[in-house]
Amino acid sequence: MSEIGKFLKELRGQRSLREIEKVSGVSHTYLSSLEKGADPRTGKERKPTTETLEKLAKAYNHSYFDLLERAGYLADISEDEKERLLVNDEYQSSIEKMLDDALKAITKGEDFIDEVKDEVENVQKKYDNYFEEDEILTPEMLKKIVLYADWNQEWIWNLATDILLISRNYISNGKTVTELTTFLNLPGITYKNNSLSKEDRNRIVVMLNALFPE
């Protein structure tokens, strides 16, 4: 059994292969061969693709960066590039968690609550070029966009930000959110035209705590 295969089996724990197939989209037979580390028919080594690892990272709520490293995909890249990938992975995970919480706050059943429908409709119009004709922005669609997001596309960051702001405003009873730490967790935050990394944001919070210990 390969290192990555053994680790994938550990992540699965007591859940069945078919259970993971439902939440990840990775077939149970393929996942079984990945855990064993070889194709049962040919005996050849089987290594998961980066796309498969991304799906499994989401299904297991585990770091995509870590799975890439365990599978050997990061062996030939520089330490600087590894650091960049790690920061992006952690940041993306936090954004996905925030968006999931936001949707829970402004969703009822399979649709948005009435209080935010006008705002969501405005967001729909803003990104209309990225959707199919007559396609309606629903909570389920947003979840799929995030699940399979290519975070190099700026519009996805902006869409996530807009939905997060709608949620925060609703939770605050329609008032503009002024909690600074909320905005520090939003994507696309810059200072002097430079994007703030996770470390930058953490340093800001440390300084704020020092300035306002009460």
C-alpha positions in Angstrom: 0.0 0.0 0.0 1.4 3.4 -1.0 1.7 6.2 1.6 -1.0 8.3 0.0 -3.3 5.2 -0.3 -2.8 4.3 3.3 -3.5 7.9 4.3 -6.7 8.1 2.2 -7.9 4.9 4.0 -7.2 6.5 7.4 -9.1 9.6 6.4 -12.1 7.5 5.3 -12.2 5.8 8.7 -15.4 3.8 9.3 -17.3 5.3 6.3 -17.9 3.0 3.4 -16.4 3.6 -0.1 -19.9 4.2 -1.5 -20.5 6.8 1.2 -17.5 8.7 0.0 -18.5 8.3 -3.6 -21.7 10.1 -2.9 -20.1 13.1 -1.3 -17.0 13.4 -3.5 -18.0 12.1 -6.9 -15.0 9.7 -6.9 -16.2 6.2 -7.8 -15.9 3.6 -5.0 -14.0 1.2 -7.3 -11.4 3.9 -8.2 -11.1 5.0 -4.6 -10.6 1.4 -3.5 -7.7 1.0 -6.0 -6.2 4.3 -4.8 -6.3 3.1 -1.2 -4.6 -0.2 -2.2 -2.1 1.8 -4.3 -2.5 -0.4 -7.4 -4.9 -1.4 -10.1 -6.3 -4.8 -9.0 -6.5 -6.0 -12.6 -3.0 -5.1 -13.8 -1.1 -4.7 -10.5 0.3 -1.4 -11.8 0.8 1.4 -9.3 -2.2 3.8 -9.1 -1.6 7.4 -8.2 -4.6 9.8 -7.7 -4.8 12.8 -10.1 -4.7 16.3 -8.6 -8.4 16.7 -9.5 -9.3 13.6 -7.5 -7.2 14.8 -4.6 -9.1 18.1 -4.6 -12.4 16.3 -4.5 -11.3 14.0 -1.7 -9.8 17.0 0.3 -13.3 18.6 0.3 -15.1 15.3 1.1 -12.7 14.6 4.1 -12.4 18.3 5.1 -8.6 17.9 4.8 -5.9 20.1 3.4 -5.6 19.8 -0.4 -2.0 21.0 0.0 -1.2 18.1 2.3 -2.7 15.5 0.0 -0.7 16.9 -2.9 2.5 16.7 -0.9 1.8 13.1 0.3 1.1 12.1 -3.3 4.4 13.5 -4.5 3.2 16.3 -6.6 5.2 18.9 -4.7 8.5 17.1 -4.8 10.0 19.2 -7.5 8.8 22.7 -6.7 10.6 25.4 -4.7 9.9 26.1 -1.0 8.6 29.6 -1.9 6.1 28.0 -4.3 5.1 25.5 -1.6 4.5 28.3 0.9 2.3 30.2 -1.7 0.2 27.0 -2.3 -0.1 26.4 1.4 -1.3 29.9 2.1 -3.8 29.8 -0.8 -5.1 26.4 0.4 -5.7 27.6 3.9 -7.3 30.8 2.8 -9.6 29.1 0.3 -10.7 26.7 3.0 -11.6 29.5 5.3 -13.6 31.3 2.5 -15.5 28.1 1.8 -16.4 27.7 5.4 -17.5 31.3 5.7 -19.7 31.1 2.6 -21.3 27.8 3.8 -22.2 29.5 7.1 -23.5 32.6 5.2 -25.8 30.4 3.0 -27.2 28.7 6.1 -28.1 32.2 7.5 -29.9 33.4 4.4 -31.4 30.2 3.1 -34.8 28.5 3.8 -35.4 25.2 2.2 -34.0 25.2 -1.4 -34.2 29.0 -1.9 -33.1 32.3 -0.3 -35.2 33.9 2.4 -37.5 36.7 1.2 -35.5 39.4 3.1 -32.5 39.0 0.8 -34.0 38.0 -2.5 -33.7 41.5 -4.0 -30.0 41.7 -3.1 -29.3 38.2 -4.5 -31.1 39.2 -7.7 -28.8 42.2 -8.0 -25.8 39.9 -7.6 -27.3 37.6 -10.3 -27.4 40.5 -12.7 -23.9 41.6 -11.8 -22.5 38.1 -12.8 -25.0 37.3 -15.4 -22.3 36.8 -18.1 -21.0 33.8 -16.2 -24.2 31.9 -16.0 -26.2 30.0 -18.6 -29.2 31.8 -20.2 -32.2 31.9 -17.8 -30.1 30.2 -15.1 -31.2 31.4 -11.6 -28.7 31.9 -8.8 -29.8 29.4 -6.1 -28.1 28.3 -2.8 -27.4 24.9 -4.4 -25.7 26.5 -7.4 -23.5 28.6 -5.2 -22.4 25.5 -3.3 -21.5 23.8 -6.6 -19.6 26.9 -7.7 -17.6 26.9 -4.5 -17.0 23.2 -4.5 -15.5 23.2 -8.0 -14.2 26.8 -7.9 -11.1 27.8 -9.8 -10.0 30.5 -7.3 -7.7 32.0 -9.9 -10.9 33.5 -11.5 -11.5 36.9 -9.9 -15.2 36.9 -10.4 -15.6 33.9 -8.1 -13.8 35.8 -5.3 -16.1 38.8 -5.9 -19.2 36.6 -6.0 -18.3 35.0 -2.6 -17.6 38.5 -1.2 -21.0 39.8 -2.3 -22.9 36.8 -0.8 -20.9 37.1 2.5 -21.8 40.8 2.7 -25.5 40.1 2.1 -25.4 37.5 4.9 -23.6 39.8 7.4 -25.9 42.7 6.7 -28.9 40.5 7.2 -27.6 39.1 10.5 -26.9 42.7 11.6 -30.6 43.5 10.9 -29.9 45.5 7.8 -27.2 47.7 9.3 -23.8 48.0 7.6 -21.3 45.6 9.2 -18.5 47.5 10.9 -16.7 44.6 12.7 -13.2 44.9 11.4 -12.3 41.3 11.8 -15.2 40.3 9.6 -13.8 42.3 6.7 -10.3 41.0 7.4 -11.6 37.5 6.5 -13.1 38.6 3.2 -11.3 37.8 0.0 -9.6 40.5 -2.1 -8.5 42.7 0.9 -5.5 44.9 -0.1 -3.2 47.5 1.5 -1.4 50.0 -0.8 -2.5 47.7 -3.7 -0.8 44.7 -2.2 -3.0 41.6 -1.3 -2.9 40.7 2.4 -1.8 37.1 3.1 -3.1 35.1 6.0 0.0 36.0 8.0 -0.6 39.7 7.3 -4.2 39.4 8.6 -3.0 37.6 11.7 -0.5 40.3 12.4 -3.1 43.0 12.1 -5.4 41.2 14.6 -2.4 40.8 17.0 -1.8 44.6 16.7 -5.5 45.4 17.2 -5.6 43.3 20.4 -2.5 45.1 21.7 -4.1 48.5 20.9 -7.5 47.6 22.4 -6.9 45.0 25.1 -10.3 45.6 26.7 
